Amino acid sequence: MKMWTRLASAWRNLFRSTTVERDLDREMNGYLDLLTDEKIARGDSPASARRAALLEMGGVEPVKERVRDVRAGQLVETALRDLRYGARMLARTPGFSLAAILALTLGIGATTVIFSLVYGVLFRPLPYPDDDRLAMVAMHFTPQNAERGPMSIADYLDWRAANRSFEDAVVYQFDRFPLIAGDEPAEITGATVSAGFFSALGVPPLAGRVFGAHEHEPSSDALIVIGEDLWRRRFGGRADAIGQVVSIGSTPHTIVGVMPASFHFPQRDSEMWANMRPRPPSRRGPFFLAGVGRLKPGVTLAQAQAETNTIGRAIEQANPRNYTNLTMPVVPMRDVLIDNAGLVLFVISAAVGSVLLIALANVANLLLARAATRRREIALRLSLGASRARIIRQLLTESVLLSGIGGLAGIALAHGGLVLLKASDATPFHRINEVVIDGRILAFTCVISILSGVLFGLAPAWQSAQETPNVALKDGARGQTSGRTRRGHAVLIVAEIALALILLVGAGLLLRSFVLLQRANTGVRAPVQDVVTLGLTPPARKFRNAQTNELDRPRVTAYYTELVDRLKRMPRVQAVSVSDTLPPNLMSWADSFALEGQTFEQAQANPTVPLPIVLGDYFRTLGIPVIKGRAFTERDFHADAPSVVLLSASLARLCFPGRDPIGQRFKVSGWSPNNDDYSEVVGIAADVPYDGLQNSANAQAYYLPLQPANVMGTRMAVIVRGDDARTFTEAVRRELRAFDPEMVVSQPQSLDQLLSASVSGQRFRTVLLTLFAGVAILLAAIGIYGVIAYAVAQRTHEMGLRLALGAARHDVFRLVMGDAAKLTAVGVVIGLAVAFVLTRWLSTLLFGIGARDPLTFAGVSLTLMAVALMAAFVPASRAMRIDPMTALRQD
Amino acid sequence: MGTNLLQGTLDLLILKALALGEMHGLGISRRIGQITDGAFQVGAGSLFPALHRLEEAGWLTSSWGESENRRKARFYRLSRAGRRQLDAETQEWSRISVAIAAALRATHAT
């Protein structure tokens, strides 16, 4: 019963507080009146009676305060009152509040979004059940020389036969499917997969079914499984899509199932999977399959690795001509999808952590300074009877309120930021789509928020409440900041500057590296806006020999030769070429080679390099200078023409040092015992990278003409050069459509689009880091300004004294700037020292400069010093203009 | 007046004072002075917190009324629960005082 009444009272106290207060006020004044009346009745004058009554009562307000103290629900009510008071206080100094909230918002928001990113990409399990049981299987051998290279059908069959560690030995191949459903043929990214693919990944289909184990024979029907998005987009999400027959490059395929939208293996945009129906291979190569498998329960990664290596040894023994030192690396799937992303994210996280620290240091400084300016107010309240605990609690509430608002704003920023990141294509990370702001990170942010509020609110609150009110009231604002506080300010500022410097060094290095990368020699001299490329996928059946079902190579050459001729005749077109490889990073094939007179062992040591197969005026179209000899001519593309090859300059230097490479003999694709399949080197082209701009320094490659003997596939890119590509691109598309309406043509891309796309990853991280550095420098500048301005305000009296005693104005100016310069210098030196140690980790991300590049270090230090001095300039000039009279009189 | 014992005593005195009829704050203070023969003079700073606390505990109820000289004042009266509490505390107090008296006599006897 008692508790009930108390609860009811608490309710009333909280929600009818105005009424309750009014009643209390009336009651107290009523008491005062009655007491006064008593005294008047005893003979006092009304005035002295009232005075005596007040004295006896002890004052109306203190009594009210004591009544309030015992009220039920007092804790909550006090908290609410503190919050309201705190909010009013914050609103009173909007500059400070905004600066602190902004600092916290930026720090916390950026932290949350990046940590969500790091977590989503790196730490969160892949969307396949028990994903730590999934592994990729690759091949590593000479002469392929790839760390984790592809395997061939023959390798797959051998592995599958001997496999005991994985539930299934599965392989897949990236593929692009020209889907003809409706009017516009479209190219769908996906994969051709072997038996056991879907069960290995363990994701059940959304509708229909997946391929059965028996549906991977050469005689099986052509089937596909489509992704949910594709299903909804092209088939309206209808159930009758299952079982529907569609044309993939003019071969009918039956849709048997739909995978959920969360499933996109092996790539972000994979939407279609076809059943692999491998025919028994006639030779070991080509190598184009990736292996994957789910470990059987109880089998460890090490055991699987041992088994595959045994299988590798067996394959090598059976085929010594094709493999040397063959191993089959088994790699957990998660590690495959990461590579450099781990380092990049780590660097970015470190950067963001620094920004957060700078932000928090700023807030600390601001709170420290503000606490000092409120000494008087606090002293006054202490003398009026407020308890120390109450004051501490109030100041604490203010700081918590501040960091709460900062935290909430930061969370909002984080959500918005993540949406922005996902929408922009600048993030090359594999699982960006699945990244969400998850609850744990939210909680982490909130904890940081509250913790920072408590931490920074505590020190000044404690300090303010410790001293006796007397001291503060007497001294007023002239009270000197204790040496300890001033040292605290100095330490914080030095730390801020050091952190900002480290960040700036990192950003500077990446920025310079990026600029150098962009200016890297692409080898292509054609004006980038004059060249356009389009991807071509003609229907495969056109090139299928009706009897043998093999690829009809001469037909491929003839087809593309005719296409090139047609385009060449178009107005405004200067040069046309067809190629299966595009600079700077779109290569198709890579292969090794052998030189005349080399033994088998020697030839094994030759590197594997990109090998563009081209038709038409390839070198003229892209503006690649042919330094020596000649480019390919029409004769070279005929079936019976002698085999010729062009080498890149660096490859020529490697193969024929000191000799004239023209006329030398060059065996494509590796050693052979026969002497008659050597090609003749007819020309040397300038270096052009096909493996990414970061490899432009050593861009070895060799070129083959698209004669029937060299035809490898039917998908090509057409490259057209003319006067301002924008004007003739549409005409080219029309001409292509007229030439072959069944051919799937990809979106046209200009040369600079290709170039810029190849560095999009680097661009993203450079932009991101530069952004953070910018924020850091801004925060540091604000911090310096605040601290110096505050110091000047505190020392106004002292400066006025100096001026009155004869100091020149510019002496005062120099004094202030000198202080700022000293602080900055210490910060810069510390920052440089730490940066010197840390940047070592960045070296894998850099291009063209070392991790200790002196130019960057020096430039950044100077910039930061300049910014710091600029920030100190305003308060310093204000100090200069102090009127000694006002300063001395100032309270 | 700050310790628990004294607070309990004040509560008891207030309840007793109001057992004699409803009264406003000043009046309760004067009445307490009367019934204790001047031993306890309760100031506003102790009285009103106690009154509000007792009211929130449910032993008193209050309402606005007019004093003798037509001043508006808040009047308190015992609730039924308050009456019961008064009886209980009175008994408790007697018990305690008897025990303490006995204890004090025992000490002197030695």
Interface residues (C-beta under 8 A of the other chain):
Chain A: M1 K2 T5 R6 S9 D23 R26 E27 M28 G30 Y31 D33 L34 L35 D37 E38 E56 M57 G58 P62 V63 R66 V67 D69 V70 R71 A72
Chain B: H24 G25 L26 G43 A44 G45 F48 P49 H52 R53 E55 E56 A57 G58 S67 N69 R71 K72 A73 R74 A81
